[in-house]
Amino acid sequence: MTDTKVDGKAKLKQVEAELVAARKAVTQQSAKLAKARTQIKAVRGKAAQLGTKAGQAALLKAREAVRSEAAALEQLRGRVRQAVTERKAVKLLVARERVEQAAQARVDKVRKTIETRLQRDLAAALGKFEKRWKKRRAAADQRKLKSSQAKAEQRVRVADKKLQTTVKALEKRGLLSATLADAVNVVKSAARTTRRKAVAANSVAKAATAKRAAPAARAKAAKAPKTPRRAAAAAGTDAA
């Protein structure tokens, strides 16, 4: 594809040079016309004094010279007017190029700003998303863990119940050996330790959940309208 863009500054320089040349030519032609008019005055006086055909012919020739020089001067003045008009148009072209360059510079600046902010905002959005995702995933994993823990404890209770039933039956029949009794006690102790750890872990998890929810609960309670009982309690506290 051919680049048709015009170099406004170069064109303006060319037009101004043409205008200077045209004005110089007008000045020179004006001098020629003035000289021809001076000559025609002299020829007219001489022709009137002599009254000959040669004098009349010289007068006609001088008049033709004046007309020719005047026509040439008018043509040169037309070149000056054309150059002035063209210079005005080229100046507008140069101004348009400057506006275009400034506008493009602003567009480039906005593009760079957008690219910079894109990376920054993307990093911030990803950070927020990761935080929310981890929070939801932790809650879901905690629910799964509690469910699995509850099922495991249920299985242990069922197995423990079966074991106790069998041990009692053996004990009634006098078939429970000391070794088996010791083993059963060890299993019971281990089961109690496991249950205590599970209860402690659940308590810690509940406390952490309550701590996270406390600010929101306090804010909700502060916004909620007071019931008559709460209002009376608050009044009693103020009076005390």
C-alpha atoms as one frame of an Amber mdcrd trajectory, in Angstrom:
protein
   0.000   0.000   0.000   1.423   3.397  -1.065   1.936   5.988   1.659   0.107
   9.146   0.494   0.881  11.228   3.577   2.114  14.753   2.753   5.036  16.330
   4.595   3.339  19.592   5.589   6.495  21.373   6.744   8.361  20.653   3.511
   5.347  21.721   1.434   5.008  24.948   3.423   8.668  25.768   2.850   8.239
  25.193  -0.889   5.108  27.379  -1.107   6.743  30.221   0.827   9.724  30.118
  -1.558   7.327  30.325  -4.529   5.536  33.281  -2.908   8.808  35.132  -2.380
   9.765  34.520  -6.016   6.341  35.650  -7.267   6.474  38.879  -5.264   9.980
  39.579  -6.545   8.750  39.041 -10.105   5.846  41.449  -9.472   8.275  44.086
  -8.228  10.448  43.665 -11.313   7.457  43.718 -13.669   6.070  46.832 -11.967
   9.375  48.575 -12.728   9.114  47.494 -16.387   5.549  48.804 -16.601   6.555
  52.108 -15.045   9.385  52.404 -17.557   7.010  51.642 -20.473   4.575  54.299
 -19.264   7.371  56.846 -19.045   8.429  55.992 -22.563   4.893  56.340 -23.927
   4.668  59.869 -22.531   7.844  60.819 -24.342   6.692  59.155 -27.567   3.262
  60.816 -27.352   4.818  64.257 -26.988   7.203  63.669 -29.835   4.464  62.294
 -32.091   2.285  65.320 -31.361   5.167  67.654 -32.102   6.190  66.039 -35.385
   2.770  64.911 -36.609   4.256  62.243 -38.874   3.214  58.658 -39.565   6.418
  57.397 -38.050   5.586  59.226 -34.829   2.095  57.694 -34.784   3.545  54.223
 -35.391   6.001  54.688 -32.522   3.121  55.805 -30.310   1.090  52.689 -31.189
   4.118  50.508 -30.485   4.654  52.186 -27.105   1.001  51.696 -26.214   1.243
  47.996 -27.140   4.302  47.692 -24.924   2.420  49.243 -22.010  -0.502  46.871
 -22.493   1.853  43.884 -22.701   3.733  44.873 -19.553   0.438  45.503 -17.714
  -0.896  42.065 -18.736   2.328  40.419 -17.589   2.097  42.280 -14.277  -1.501
  41.147 -13.758  -0.485  37.554 -14.477   2.321  37.749 -11.898  -0.066  39.256
  -9.349  -2.343  36.279  -9.981   0.607  34.000  -9.152   1.084  35.909  -5.881
  -2.576  35.537  -4.962  -2.442  31.831  -5.782   0.705  31.375  -3.688  -0.873
  33.222  -0.738  -3.971  31.005  -0.913  -1.856  27.862  -1.203   0.301  28.940
   1.732  -2.828  29.388   3.842  -4.015  25.886   2.923  -0.608  24.363   3.675
  -0.509  26.125   7.059  -3.834  24.473   7.864  -2.327  21.155   6.769   0.646
  21.651   9.105  -1.705  22.554  11.959  -3.731  19.440  11.250  -0.570  17.303
  11.366   0.345  18.802  14.736  -3.136  18.071  16.085  -2.912  14.514  14.778
   0.511  13.984  16.404  -0.683  15.400  19.736  -3.841  13.256  19.619  -1.810
  10.131  18.816   0.569  10.928  21.679  -2.405  11.134  24.051  -3.752   7.829
  22.743  -0.352   6.173  23.265  -0.196   7.569  26.795  -3.672   6.235  27.593
  -2.725   2.843  26.107   0.388   2.606  28.305  -1.629   3.648  31.366  -4.250
   0.988  30.608  -1.580  -1.701  30.192   0.079  -0.716  33.476  -3.208  -0.643
  35.376  -4.269  -3.924  33.781  -1.355  -5.797  35.323  -1.848  -4.111  38.706
  -5.615  -4.625  38.816  -5.289  -8.203  37.568  -2.851  -9.010  40.371  -5.199
  -7.438  42.931  -8.231  -9.297  41.547  -6.375 -12.596  41.535  -5.277 -11.986
  45.129  -8.861 -11.325  46.243 -10.146 -14.333  44.310  -7.472 -16.578  45.823
  -8.330 -15.372  49.333 -12.069 -15.994  48.853 -11.418 -19.350  47.194  -9.148
 -20.529  50.002 -11.709 -19.437  52.588 -14.542 -21.324  50.875 -12.306 -24.349
  50.263 -11.184 -24.412  53.908 -14.821 -24.342  55.047 -15.748 -27.129  52.624
 -12.737 -29.205  53.659 -13.609 -28.679  57.315 -17.157 -29.926  56.672 -15.804
 -32.982  54.879 -13.343 -33.625  57.693 -16.061 -33.343  60.358 -18.303 -35.681
  58.389 -15.505 -38.191  57.962 -14.608 -37.873  61.649 -18.237 -38.444  62.680
 -18.502 -41.537  60.475 -15.214 -42.863  61.833 -16.356 -42.332  65.413 -19.654
 -44.074  64.637 -17.795 -47.073  63.249 -15.548 -47.126  66.308 -18.567 -46.967
  68.612 -20.218 -49.859  66.783 -16.999 -51.895  66.973 -16.554 -50.954  70.644
 -20.099 -51.992  71.408 -19.573 -55.349  69.770 -16.324 -55.764  71.674 -17.967
 -54.891  75.027 -20.824 -57.306  74.361 -18.393 -60.109  73.604 -16.187 -59.267
  76.621 -19.186 -59.256  78.991 -20.348 -62.586  77.611 -16.903 -64.098  78.124
 -16.687 -62.567  81.597 -20.041 -64.066  82.612 -18.951 -67.456  81.419 -15.592
 -67.105  83.207 -13.695 -67.349  79.928 -12.121 -63.825  79.972  -8.391 -64.174
  80.329  -6.150 -61.550  81.973  -4.353 -60.947  78.675  -7.596 -60.255  76.854
  -8.822 -58.003  79.664  -5.601 -55.961  79.514  -5.919 -55.645  75.739  -9.526
 -54.473  76.097  -8.470 -51.848  78.666  -5.757 -50.581  76.333  -8.297 -50.284
  73.522 -10.728 -48.416  75.796  -7.985 -46.006  76.917  -6.944 -45.338  73.341
 -10.578 -44.780  72.324 -11.098 -42.299  75.181  -7.921 -40.394  74.172  -9.058
 -40.257  70.541 -12.492 -38.968  71.541 -10.954 -36.259  73.774  -8.710 -35.102
  70.944 -11.653 -35.004  68.554 -13.738 -33.004  71.051 -10.838 -30.583  71.619
 -10.314 -30.124  67.872 -14.028 -29.442  67.343 -13.994 -26.933  70.193 -11.027
 -25.075  68.688 -12.695 -25.013  65.271 -15.956 -23.714  66.726 -14.079 -21.019
  68.696 -12.252 -19.875  65.555 -15.507 -19.744  63.606 -17.199 -17.769  66.390
 -14.250 -15.359  66.520 -14.465 -14.693  62.795 -18.224 -14.215  62.970 -18.139
 -12.023  66.119 -17.533  -8.625  64.380 -20.374  -9.218  61.932 -22.683 -10.380
  64.757 -21.863  -7.318  66.849 -22.486  -5.017  63.901 -25.801  -6.755  63.184
 -26.820  -6.513  66.839 -25.931  -2.820  66.918 -28.112  -2.127  63.868 -31.059
  -4.258  65.072 -33.874  -2.382  66.936 -34.013  -3.004  70.667 -36.809  -5.200
  72.027 -38.665  -4.036  75.182 -36.679  -6.550  77.280 -33.337  -5.343  75.859
 -34.349  -1.718  76.285 -35.289  -2.312  79.931 -32.018  -4.139  80.555 -30.059
  -1.294  78.989 -31.971   1.250  81.073 -31.241  -0.706  84.251 -27.539  -0.823
  83.376 -27.452   2.956  82.761 -29.260   3.630  86.041 -26.770   1.491  87.953
